[in-house]
Amino acid sequence: MSNSEVVCVTGGSGCIGSWLVRLLLDRGYSVHATVQNLDDEAETKHLQALEGASTRLRLFQIDLLHYDTILAAVRGCAGVFHLASPCIVDQVHDPQKELLDPAIKGTTNVLAAAKEAGVRRVVVTSSISAIIPSPNWPSDVVKREDCWTDIEYCKQKGLWYPLSKTLAEKAAWEFGKESGLDVVVVNPGTVMGPVIPPRLNASMLMLLRLLQGCTETYEDFFMGVVHFKDVALAHILVYENKAAAGRHICLEAISHYGDFVAKLTELYPEFNVPRVQRDTQPGLLRANDGARKLMALGLAFSPMEKIITDAVECLRNRGLIS
C-alpha cells in the first residue's frame, strides 16, 4: 500500500522506531521522527540514511515532559505512533524520575498534543509488561488482551518497568475515553532481530548476556519473542485498519524463556548457553495464537528460529560475539 500521509513516530531512533520509520517510508508516508538529541549522530545518522529519508523524513528533538516540543513534532500529522518511553529493566535508582514520569506523563503529553493537532489516530506502543506479571490470573486460562499486570505486585517486588508500562497504558486509555481521541495499542513481547541503529535495545542485550552465560530467567518479564519487522508491521496494520481497536498482543507465540533458551541452544550449540528448566514462567500457558488479533488483520509472524538467527547474526556482524 502506498500512502502520502504525514505521520509522527516518537522514539524514532530506537530499535523498533527505526524499523517503523523504514517501513513507513517504504510505503510512501512522510514521517516526523523524534529523537532526544539532534546533535547525536547515533540517533540521527541511521535514520537519515534510510531510503526516502532525504525528501520525506523530518527529525524533531523532543522532551516527553515538555509539551511544546511534542506539539511541534505532531503538528500537521494525520497519525501518531507513540513509541518513546524509557526501558530500564534493572538498576533503577530513581523509579519516578527514570521510568514513571517519562512513561506516564510523556504518554499523556503526546496524546494531548495529538488531540490539539487534530490527529486522526494514535497507536501507542505498550508492552507485554502491561500484561505480565499477573500472578492472580487463572493458571488454566491463556493470557489474552483482557489480562493486566498486577500493579500492587509490581510495587511490592520493585518491578518498575512493568509498572511504568502498565500505568502509561492505563493513562492512554483514560485519555482516549475522556477526550474522544482514537487510540489503539500494540503490546510487543521480547523484540529481537536485525538492529538498524548503532545501539542495542534491552532485548538484544538480554540475548547477548545469555550467549555470554547469563543464568537469569526473566520470570516477570518474558512471554515470548517477536521480530523487529513484525512489530513495526503490527503498528502499521492497526493504524491503517479502521476496524482495529483495543490492545493487540504482539509475539510469535506465547512461550516460556526456557523454550527460547532451548531453541537458541539447538541453533547455536557452539555457545556456552546455560541450561535452564523448560517451565520458567510459572502460570503462563503456551499458545501458538497468542497474537490472534493481529493474525486476523493479516500479520504472518516470523518463527522463533528466524528471530533468533537474525538476532544472533546481527550480534556477530557487529563483532559483539565471535
N, C-alpha and C positions, 0 to 999 in steps of 0.2 A: 504493500500500500504506500502511495506517495502522498505526502501531506505538506502544505505550505504554512501551517500554523506556527505561531511563535509560542514556545513553552519554556518554563524555567525549571532548572534542576538544581536544587540546593545540595551542597555537598558534592558538586560535580567532579571534583578532583579525586575523590576516593575510588576504591576498587569497584564497587557497584556503580557509583555515579559515572565513572569514566566509560564503563560498558554501556550504560544507558544513554549517555551523550552520543557515543559512537553509533548506536543503533537508531537513535532519533535522527541524526544527521543522514544516515543511510536511507532513511525513509522520506527525506526531503524537508523535515522540520527545520525551523530556525530555533536556536537554543540560547537561552540566557543561563550560563552555568556559574554558580557561585563558588568562591574559594575563600579561604581565611586570609590569605596574603598574596596580593597580585605581584609582589616582588620576589616571591619564592618560586623558582623555576621547577621545583619538584611538584608544585601544584598546577602549574600552567603549561609547561612545555609540551607534555604528552597530549594535552587537550588541543593545543594549537596545531599539533602535527596530524590530527585526525582528518580524514578525507571530508571535504566540505566545510572545514572549520574556518578557512580564510574568508569565506563570504557569508556563512550562516551561523557563526558562533561568536557570542559576546561574553566576556568574563566580567564578573562583578565581585567585589570584595564586600563580604557582609560579616556582621557580628550578630549572632542569633538573639542577643539580648538588647540590640539596638534596632528598634522598629524601622526607622527611616532608611537604614541601609538595605533592609529586606524589601521595603516598598519600592525602592529604586530598581531592584532586580526583577520584580514581578510585574511592574507596570508595563502594559502593552501585551501581556501574555494571555493566551486563551486557557492554558492549563499550567499547573504547578506539580512537580514531583518533589516531595519534601523528604530528602534522604539525610540531610545534615544533622548529626547527633553524635555526641562522644561515645566511643565504645572502649571502655576500660573494664576488663573482666577481673583483674586482680590489682593489688597495690593501689587501692583507692585511699587517698589521705583525707580529702575533704569531700564527702559524697555530695553535699548540697551544691558546692561550687563547681566541682569537676563533672558531675553527671546530672543531678536532678534539675538544677536551674536551666542549663542549656537545653536539656531534653524537653522539659515541660513548658517552661516559658518560651523557649525557642519555637516549639510547635505552635503554641497559641499565637505568637507574633507572626509566624509565617501564614497561618490561616487568616488572621485579621487583615494582614496586608493583601492576601489573595481576595478576600471579600471586598476590601476597599477598591482594589484594582479591577473588579468585575470579572474575575477568573471563572471559567465555566466549571471546572472540576479540579480537585486536588487529590493526588494519590500520595498517601502517607506511608513511608516505609517504617513498619513496626518490626517485629521480630517474633520468633517462636519463644523468645524470652518473655513475651507478654502472654504466653500460653502455658509454659512451664517455668519454674516448678509449681506444681499444683497437686500437693500430696493428698488432698481430700477428694480428688476426682476418683470415681469408681474404677477399680483395677481391672474390671471386666468390660470396660467401655473404651473404645478408641477415642483419643483426644481429637476433637474437631474444633471448628471455629467458635463454638459456644463455650470452650474451656478457657479460663483465665488464670493467670499466675496469682498465687496467694500472696497478697500484699503483706499481711502480718508475718507470714513465714519468712519472706524476704527481709523484713526489718529485723526479726529475731536472729537470722543467720548472717546478716550483713551482706546480703546479695544485692548490691546497689545497682548493678547494671540491669538485671531483670526488673527491679523496682522502677528504675528510670523509664524503661521502655513501656512498662505497664501503665504507669501514671501518665506518660506522654500520650499514649494511645487513647486512654480514657478521656483525657483533656480534648483530644481531637474530636472524638465522638460527641462530647458535650458541646463543643463549639459548633459543630455542624448542625446539631439538633436545635440549638438556640438561635443560630444565625440563618439557617436555611442553606448554608454553603454545601455543595455536593462533595462529599468526602468518601473515598474508598481506601481500603488498607491492604497492604501486602505484608505477610508475616514470613520472611525467609528463615530457613534453617541455617546450618553452618555452611557458609558460602566459600567455595574454592574454585580453582581453575587458573587459566592464564591471566596474569595480572598486567594491566595496562600502565598504571602509574609506577614510579620508582619505589614507592613504599608498599610494604605488605600490610594487609588487614589482619585483624586479630585471629581470624580463622586460619589463614595461611601460616601465621606464626605458630598456632597450635599444631598444625601439621609438621612444621619444621622441628618443633620441640619433640614431637613424637618420634620422628625419624632419628633424632639425636638421643632417644632413650627415655624421654619423659614418661612417667607412670601415672599421671593424672587421669581420671575417668570422666571429668566434667559432668558429674551426676546431675547437677541442677541446670545445666546449660545445653545439653545435647538432645536433639530429637530427630536428627537426620541431616544429610548433606544435600547441596544443590549447587549447580554450576552458575558462575557469574552471569553468563549469557542468558541462562534461563530466568534468572531473577530480573534482569533488565527487560526481557521479553514479557514477563508477567506484568511488570509495571505498564508497559505499552498496551497490553491486552486489556487491562482493567480500565485504562484511560480511554481507549478507543471504543470499547463496548459499552454502550449506554445502559445495557441491562445489568452490568456488573454492579454489585452492591455488597456492602459489609466487609468482613475480613476474608482474607484468602491465604490459607496456609500454603507455603511455597517451599517444597522439598521433594527430592526424588522419591523418597518413601519414608514413612515413619520407622525409624530403626534405632538400635542401640549403638553407643560408642564402641562396644565390643564387636558389633557387626562390621563397623568401619575399620577397626584395627585388624580384624581377621582378613578382610579383603585387601587391605594395604600390605599385610604380610604375605599374602598369596601372590600379589602382583610384584612385590619388591622384596624377595627373600634375602637379598644381599645386605639389607639394612638390619641393624640390631634393634628392631621394633620390640618393645616389651610385650610379653604375653599378658592379656587381661581376661577376666571371665567374660563369657558371652553376654550375660544379662547384667549390664552395667547401669541401666536406668530403671530402678525399681518402680513398678506400677505403670510402665509405659508399654502399651500393646503395639506390636508391629502392624503396619498396614501398607500395602503397595499403592493404595489410592488415597493416601493422606492428603494430597493436594487435589482432590477430585473436583473442586470448584474451578480451579484453573485448567484442569484437564478438560472439563466441559466447555471451556472457552477456546479449546484447541491447542493448548500448550503440551507438547510432547517432551517430557523431561529427559535430559541426558542420564544414562545409567550411572550407578556408583563407580563402575570400572573406568568410564571415561572421565568422570570428575576427578578421580584420584590420579589417573595417568597424566591428564592435562596439568594438574596442580604440581605433581612431583617433577614433571619435565620443565615446568616454569622455574621451580627452585633450582633445578640442575642447570638450566640455561643461564641463570643469574649467578652461578658459581657459589650458591649457598650450601649445596651438598655435592659430594663427589660422585 
